[in-house]
Amino acid sequence: MPLVNDEWAYALCGGLTIPGSFTFGSATVVIGNAGTLIIVEAGDSLDESCVWNADEVRLLGPTPTPVKKRLVEEPLERSTDDPKLPVHLTVRVTEGLQYLGTGAVARATTVRHPDCDEEVLTDCALRLDSPLTRPSLDRVRPRLPSVDLPNLEWLSQVSGDRASALEEFITGWYPAESETDEPVSIQTPPLDLPHGLRQFHRLAQHRPRCLGVQNRLLPLSELQTDPTGEMFVFGEENQGGFFWSLLWTLDGPEVDPTVWLREYDEPPIAEREPLSGFLIQFSLYEASMGADYLALPRRLTAQQVDLLTEGLLPVPLRPFWPWAPTRFYVAPGLVLHVSDEGGDNGFSAWAGATHRSALAPLVDVAVEWIQFDG
């Protein structure tokens, strides 16, 4: 990974006299006839452009319109026979520019500007053509300062006081967004809820992200019975493909009822854990799915699952998700879920962490990663 000067880097896309140079936040994008140069600062931040992991550089906007046009629109306008203009990626360090090589846009997010009809590029992930080695990554992405990670005291309560386990996990994983109580009209549920759901929505009042980022538990204002009046619907898949419900009776809720999973008009299937265990499992699943720092391996064998979970603690609950039985493993600030896809499909896994350092137990595991943010 060579160290270069600005003149050498600018020459990659046309030279120092190129008029198309745009600086926004901690990034500079130079647009030339021969290519594009992207310069980010050495560092590690959720809200600034930087090298994110060994494969990815993140560019955070809003970006100027010419940057969006060059990175997002022009590649779509070119035919398959047109030569692609290279995108060169560099990092500003004390000694000059560290050249990372070329890359391409892997994903981009645009939003409509409130004052006009133009779509604004708000963030862009560029995948490097050649991944960085660990020493090179440490050079351009200085390690974040250590932090106190969420502890595992809640884990010892799972087999006993599950309400306490749920509360300790959620309050440890999610910082409170507000300390102001909501109006009574919003707090009061439209139906008589079991204690577990009441507790969950009380926690969600100040930590709304615990309601889910992949799938979700319905907010109080949307709780309802199904069209037959037999089931009380309290959660749903992100595209509405299935929902979770409880048996609805006029006698009031059970203390710890069975949770039923139903897809469209198919017969309902019981989750293996009652509501108290389901809420812990749902919370673990959504915490990992919505985490800022991820570790995503490719499909795994049973032996690779053993390697992946060797340094973690299992959560003592029966499998979540009847269609693909899913178990959970944890470390401070880390949740890993592993799903059995059945037959020759092997296992899928997803780990999420509150801080990059929490992924340390997985750094040396001999599996192939789709994404590793540690």
C-alpha positions in Angstrom: 0.0 0.0 0.0 2.1 2.9 -1.3 2.4 6.3 0.3 2.0 9.0 -2.4 1.8 12.8 -2.6 -1.2 14.9 -3.8 0.3 15.6 -7.2 0.7 11.8 -8.0 -2.9 11.1 -6.7 -4.5 14.0 -8.7 -2.7 12.8 -11.8 -4.7 9.6 -11.7 -7.8 11.5 -12.8 -6.2 14.3 -14.8 -3.9 16.5 -12.8 -3.8 19.3 -10.1 -5.6 21.8 -12.3 -8.8 19.8 -12.5 -11.7 22.2 -11.6 -14.0 19.4 -10.3 -12.8 19.1 -6.7 -15.4 19.0 -4.0 -14.8 18.8 -0.2 -17.6 17.9 2.2 -17.2 16.8 5.8 -14.0 14.8 6.1 -13.9 13.8 2.4 -12.7 15.3 -0.9 -13.8 14.0 -4.3 -11.9 15.0 -7.4 -13.7 14.4 -10.7 -11.6 14.3 -13.9 -11.8 13.0 -17.4 -9.5 10.1 -16.6 -11.2 9.0 -13.4 -12.3 9.9 -9.9 -10.1 10.4 -6.8 -11.6 10.1 -3.3 -9.7 11.2 -0.3 -10.9 10.5 3.3 -9.2 11.3 6.6 -7.6 8.6 8.7 -10.0 7.8 11.5 -12.9 5.8 12.6 -16.3 7.4 13.1 -20.0 6.5 12.5 -20.7 10.0 11.3 -17.7 10.8 9.1 -16.3 9.5 5.8 -13.6 6.9 6.6 -12.2 3.4 5.9 -14.9 1.2 7.4 -13.3 -2.2 7.2 -10.8 -4.1 5.1 -13.1 -4.1 2.1 -15.1 -0.9 2.3 -14.7 2.9 2.3 -17.7 4.9 3.4 -18.5 8.3 2.0 -21.0 10.3 4.0 -22.8 13.3 2.6 -24.9 15.1 1.7 -22.6 15.3 -1.3 -22.5 18.0 -4.0 -24.6 17.2 -7.1 -21.6 16.5 -9.4 -20.4 13.8 -7.0 -23.7 12.0 -7.0 -23.7 12.2 -10.8 -20.2 10.8 -11.2 -20.5 8.0 -8.6 -24.2 6.9 -9.0 -25.7 8.2 -12.2 -23.0 8.0 -14.8 -22.2 4.3 -14.3 -25.9 3.5 -14.9 -25.9 5.6 -18.1 -22.9 3.9 -19.6 -23.5 0.9 -21.8 -21.8 -2.4 -21.1 -19.3 -1.7 -23.9 -18.2 1.7 -22.6 -15.0 1.8 -20.6 -15.5 2.4 -16.9 -13.7 5.4 -15.4 -11.7 4.1 -12.4 -12.4 5.3 -8.8 -9.2 5.7 -6.9 -9.3 5.6 -3.1 -6.8 7.3 -0.7 -6.5 8.2 3.0 -4.9 11.4 4.3 -2.3 10.5 6.9 0.4 12.6 8.5 3.0 11.7 5.9 0.8 12.3 2.8 -1.8 10.1 1.0 -2.0 6.3 1.5 -3.2 4.8 -1.7 -5.7 2.0 -1.2 -6.3 1.1 -4.9 -9.4 1.2 -7.0 -12.9 0.4 -6.0 -16.6 0.7 -7.0 -19.8 1.8 -5.5 -21.4 -1.2 -3.7 -24.5 0.7 -2.4 -25.7 4.2 -2.2 -28.6 6.0 -0.5 -30.3 9.1 -1.9 -33.1 11.2 -0.3 -35.2 13.9 -1.8 -34.2 17.3 -0.7 -37.1 19.1 1.1 -36.7 22.3 -0.9 -36.6 20.9 -4.4 -37.2 17.8 -6.5 -33.5 16.8 -6.5 -32.3 13.5 -5.0 -29.3 14.0 -2.6 -26.7 11.4 -2.1 -26.4 11.0 1.7 -24.1 8.0 2.0 -22.2 5.7 -0.3 -20.2 2.5 0.3 -17.3 1.8 -2.0 -15.9 -1.7 -2.1 -12.1 -2.0 -2.7 -11.0 -4.2 -5.5 -8.3 -5.6 -3.3 -9.0 -5.9 0.4 -6.6 -4.4 2.9 -4.3 -6.4 5.1 -4.7 -6.1 8.9 -1.5 -3.9 9.3 -2.7 -1.6 6.4 -6.2 -1.4 7.9 -4.7 -0.4 11.3 -2.7 2.3 9.6 -5.6 4.1 7.9 -8.3 3.3 10.5 -6.8 4.0 13.9 -8.5 2.0 16.5 -11.4 3.5 18.4 -10.7 4.3 22.1 -11.9 1.5 24.4 -15.4 1.8 25.9 -17.4 0.1 28.5 -19.4 -2.6 26.7 -22.8 -3.8 27.8 -22.3 -6.5 30.4 -23.8 -10.0 30.5 -25.4 -9.9 34.0 -28.8 -10.3 32.3 -27.8 -13.7 31.0 -27.9 -15.4 34.4 -31.6 -14.3 34.8 -32.8 -15.9 31.6 -33.6 -19.2 33.3 -35.3 -17.5 36.2 -36.5 -13.9 36.2 -37.0 -13.3 32.5 -38.6 -9.9 33.0 -35.4 -8.7 34.7 -33.3 -10.3 32.0 -35.2 -8.5 29.2 -35.0 -5.1 31.0 -31.3 -5.4 31.7 -30.5 -6.4 28.2 -32.5 -3.7 26.5 -31.4 -0.9 28.9 -27.8 -2.1 28.5 -27.8 -2.3 24.7 -29.8 0.8 23.8 -29.0 4.3 25.2 -32.1 6.1 26.4 -33.3 8.5 23.7 -35.6 10.5 26.0 -36.3 10.7 29.6 -39.7 12.5 29.1 -42.8 10.5 29.7 -45.3 10.1 26.8 -48.8 11.4 27.2 -51.2 9.0 29.1 -53.3 8.6 25.9 -50.3 7.1 24.1 -49.2 4.9 27.0 -52.6 3.3 27.4 -52.9 0.2 25.2 -56.2 -0.3 23.3 -56.3 -3.9 24.5 -55.6 -5.7 27.8 -52.0 -6.8 27.4 -50.0 -9.6 29.2 -47.4 -8.3 31.6 -44.5 -9.1 29.3 -45.8 -6.9 26.5 -46.7 -4.1 28.9 -43.1 -4.2 30.2 -41.7 -4.2 26.6 -43.6 -1.2 25.6 -42.7 0.6 28.7 -39.0 0.0 27.8 -39.7 1.1 24.2 -41.0 4.5 25.4 -37.4 5.7 25.9 -35.7 3.2 23.6 -37.9 2.9 20.5 -35.3 1.1 18.5 -36.0 -2.0 20.6 -39.3 -2.3 18.7 -37.2 -3.6 15.8 -35.3 -2.6 12.7 -35.7 -5.8 10.6 -39.0 -7.1 11.9 -41.0 -5.2 14.4 -43.3 -5.3 17.4 -46.3 -3.0 16.7 -46.5 0.2 18.6 -49.4 0.6 21.1 -51.5 2.6 18.6 -51.4 -0.3 16.1 -52.2 -3.2 18.3 -55.3 -5.1 17.2 -57.1 -8.4 16.9 -57.1 -10.3 13.6 -60.1 -10.2 11.3 -61.6 -13.3 13.1 -61.3 -11.7 16.5 -59.5 -14.9 17.7 -55.9 -13.7 17.8 -54.3 -10.6 19.1 -51.6 -9.4 16.6 -48.6 -7.7 18.2 -45.7 -8.1 15.7 -45.0 -8.4 12.0 -42.4 -9.1 9.4 -40.9 -6.1 7.7 -42.8 -6.7 4.5 -46.0 -7.9 6.1 -45.4 -11.5 5.1 -46.1 -13.0 8.5 -47.2 -11.8 11.9 -46.9 -12.9 15.6 -50.0 -13.1 17.7 -51.5 -14.4 21.0 -54.8 -16.2 21.5 -57.4 -13.6 22.3 -60.1 -14.3 25.0 -62.6 -12.3 26.9 -61.2 -13.7 30.1 -58.1 -11.6 29.9 -54.5 -12.5 29.0 -52.6 -15.5 30.2 -49.6 -14.8 32.5 -47.1 -16.1 29.9 -49.0 -17.1 26.8 -47.9 -19.1 23.7 -46.7 -17.0 20.8 -48.1 -18.0 17.4 -46.4 -17.3 14.1 -48.6 -17.1 11.0 -47.9 -16.6 7.3 -50.8 -15.3 5.3 -53.6 -17.9 5.4 -51.4 -20.7 6.5 -52.1 -22.4 9.9 -50.3 -20.7 12.8 -47.2 -22.3 14.2 -46.2 -22.0 17.9 -42.9 -20.5 18.8 -41.1 -22.8 21.2 -40.7 -20.2 23.9 -43.7 -18.5 25.5 -44.0 -14.8 25.5 -41.4 -14.2 28.2 -38.7 -16.1 26.3 -39.9 -14.9 22.9 -39.4 -11.2 23.8 -35.8 -11.9 24.8 -35.2 -13.7 21.6 -36.9 -11.0 19.5 -34.7 -8.4 21.3 -31.5 -10.3 20.7 -32.3 -10.8 17.0 -33.2 -7.2 16.4 -30.2 -5.9 18.3 -27.9 -7.9 16.1 -29.7 -7.0 12.9 -29.6 -3.3 13.7 -26.1 -3.0 15.1 -23.6 -0.5 13.7 -20.8 -3.0 13.6 -21.4 -6.4 11.9 -19.7 -9.7 11.2 -21.4 -11.7 8.4 -20.0 -15.0 7.5 -20.9 -17.0 4.3 -22.9 -20.2 4.7 -21.5 -22.4 7.4 -21.1 -26.0 8.2 -21.8 -27.5 11.6 -18.1 -27.6 12.3 -17.7 -23.9 11.4 -20.6 -23.0 13.7 -18.7 -24.7 16.5 -15.6 -22.6 15.7 -17.6 -19.4 15.5 -19.4 -19.9 18.8 -16.5 -21.3 20.7 -15.6 -18.1 22.5 -19.2 -17.0 23.2 -21.9 -17.9 25.7 -25.1 -19.6 24.6 -28.4 -18.1 25.6 -30.3 -20.9 27.4 -33.6 -20.7 25.4 -35.2 -23.1 23.0 -34.7 -22.2 19.3 -36.4 -19.1 18.0 -38.2 -19.0 14.6 -39.9 -22.3 13.7 -39.0 -22.2 10.0 -35.3 -21.9 10.6 -34.5 -22.8 14.2 -32.3 -20.0 15.5 -30.0 -20.0 18.6 -28.2 -17.1 20.2 -24.7 -16.6 21.5 -23.4 -13.6 23.3 -20.3 -11.8 24.6 -20.1 -8.3 26.2 -21.6 -5.9 23.5 -22.0 -8.7 21.0 -25.0 -10.8 19.8 -24.6 -13.7 17.3 -27.6 -15.6 16.0 -27.2 -18.9 14.0 -30.0 -20.3 12.0 -30.3 -23.9 10.8 -31.4 -23.7 7.2 -32.0 -27.4 6.9 -30.6 -30.2 4.7 -27.7 -29.2 2.5 -28.3 -25.5 3.1 -26.1 -25.5 6.2 -26.3 -22.6 8.7 -26.6 -18.9 8.3 -25.2 -16.5 10.9 -25.2 -12.8 11.7 -23.3 -11.0 14.5 -23.9 -7.4 15.6 -22.0 -5.3 18.1 -22.3 -2.0 20.0 -18.7 -1.2 19.4 -16.0 -2.4 17.0 -13.9 -3.9 19.8 -16.8 -6.2 20.8 -16.1 -8.2 17.6 -12.7 -9.2 19.0 -13.8 -12.8 19.9 -14.4 -13.4 16.2 -11.3 -11.9 14.6 -9.3 -15.1 14.3 -12.1 -17.5 13.5 -11.3 -19.4 10.3 -14.5 -18.7 8.3 -15.0 -16.7 5.1 -16.6 -13.3 5.8 -19.0 -11.4 3.6 -18.4 -8.4 5.9 -16.3 -8.0 9.0 -16.3 -4.7 10.8 -13.8 -5.6 13.6 
